[in-house]
Amino acid sequence: MTIDPRELRNAFGSFATGVTVVTSLGADGALLGMTVNSFSSVSLDPPLVLFNVDRRTLSLPALEAAGCFAINVLSADQEELSNRFARPSGDKWSGVDYETWETGCPILPGTLASFDCRTWHTYDGGDHVIFVGEVQQMSLNADPDPLLFFRGKYDRLATKDHES
Ligand SMILES: Cc1cc2nc3c(=O)[nH]c(=O)nc-3n(C[C@H](O)[C@H](O)[C@H](O)COP(=O)(O)O)c2cc1C
């Protein structure tokens, strides 16, 4: 079967996901951030997570050199943050609030969960690089609804209000 790249992309996009911002720290202390929906949990013991980075991503060399990253799982009202970190731009971080934990990678407030990680391993993933990280510290907030991504568009959970 010949796989048409456009159709393949559409088929991949039919898997509904949450949305995260992956952050890290450049060697010069520069803040790095990119929107990522390829996040997945991997292992409970040890606690491992993964995400995939397109080899064309400007932040990739700095992310590989950093040795750490943080995953910030966005809430439904953080769509603006997702858009901000999905564009190559020098001032992605202007006016963005954050704190730092164990690794020093930026942790965004108001998320559903954040995972502060040390890079465990990177793997060849074709035109992407697969990052696996070991969770050093985490937070969990059960209250907010998640921001969702499906077929190239943001979406939200259908709440009971919407169903009635
Ligand atoms: C919802 C959403 C999910 C994304 N997921 C990924 C992803 O998993 N991996 C990836 O490499 N780029 C992903 N992107 C694209 C990057 O966020 C975008 O290319 C970003 O500008 C890369 O950072 P850079 O400025 O360092 O190049 C996603 C974009 C959006 C809007």
The ligand as an SDF file (V2000), in Angstrom:
LIG
                    3D

 31 33  0  0  0  0  0  0  0  0999 V2000
   -1.7170   21.2900   19.2500 C   0  0  0  0  0  0  0  0  0  0  0  0
   -0.2890   21.2530   18.7560 C   0  0  0  0  0  0  0  0  0  0  0  0
    0.5050   20.1440   19.0060 C   0  0  0  0  0  0  0  0  0  0  0  0
    1.8260   20.0730   18.5660 C   0  0  0  0  0  0  0  0  0  0  0  0
    2.5720   18.9590   18.8530 N   0  0  0  0  0  0  0  0  0  0  0  0
    3.8510   18.8850   18.4280 C   0  0  0  0  0  0  0  0  0  0  0  0
    4.6400   17.7200   18.7440 C   0  0  0  0  0  0  0  0  0  0  0  0
    4.1930   16.7840   19.4130 O   0  0  0  0  0  0  0  0  0  0  0  0
    5.9290   17.6980   18.3030 N   0  0  0  0  0  0  0  0  0  0  0  0
    6.4620   18.7260   17.5540 C   0  0  0  0  0  0  0  0  0  0  0  0
    7.6340   18.6380   17.1690 O   0  0  0  0  0  0  0  0  0  0  0  0
    5.7390   19.8380   17.2460 N   0  0  0  0  0  0  0  0  0  0  0  0
    4.4470   19.9370   17.6780 C   0  0  0  0  0  0  0  0  0  0  0  0
    3.7050   21.0570   17.3980 N   0  0  0  0  0  0  0  0  0  0  0  0
    4.3400   22.1550   16.6360 C   0  0  0  0  0  0  0  0  0  0  0  0
    5.2880   22.9910   17.5290 C   0  0  0  0  0  0  0  0  0  0  0  0
    4.6310   23.4600   18.6880 O   0  0  0  0  0  0  0  0  0  0  0  0
    5.8420   24.2070   16.7390 C   0  0  0  0  0  0  0  0  0  0  0  0
    6.4680   23.7660   15.5770 O   0  0  0  0  0  0  0  0  0  0  0  0
    6.8120   25.0440   17.5660 C   0  0  0  0  0  0  0  0  0  0  0  0
    6.8940   26.3290   17.0040 O   0  0  0  0  0  0  0  0  0  0  0  0
    8.1990   24.4410   17.6310 C   0  0  0  0  0  0  0  0  0  0  0  0
    9.0450   25.2710   18.3770 O   0  0  0  0  0  0  0  0  0  0  0  0
   10.2660   26.1050   17.7580 P   0  0  0  0  0  0  0  0  0  0  0  0
    9.8200   27.5170   17.8550 O   0  0  0  0  0  0  0  0  0  0  0  0
   11.4170   25.8130   18.6810 O   0  0  0  0  0  0  0  0  0  0  0  0
   10.5150   25.6530   16.3440 O   0  0  0  0  0  0  0  0  0  0  0  0
    2.3800   21.1500   17.8320 C   0  0  0  0  0  0  0  0  0  0  0  0
    1.5880   22.2920   17.5680 C   0  0  0  0  0  0  0  0  0  0  0  0
    0.2710   22.3320   18.0330 C   0  0  0  0  0  0  0  0  0  0  0  0
   -0.5810   23.5700   17.7620 C   0  0  0  0  0  0  0  0  0  0  0  0
  1  2  1  0
  2  3  1  0
  2 30  2  0
  3  4  2  0
  4  5  1  0
  4 28  1  0
  5  6  2  0
  6  7  1  0
  6 13  1  0
  7  8  2  0
  7  9  1  0
  9 10  1  0
 10 11  2  0
 10 12  1  0
 12 13  2  0
 13 14  1  0
 14 15  1  0
 14 28  1  0
 15 16  1  0
 16 17  1  0
 16 18  1  0
 18 19  1  0
 18 20  1  0
 20 21  1  0
 20 22  1  0
 22 23  1  0
 23 24  1  0
 24 25  2  0
 24 26  1  0
 24 27  1  0
 28 29  2  0
 29 30  1  0
 30 31  1  0
M  END
$$$$
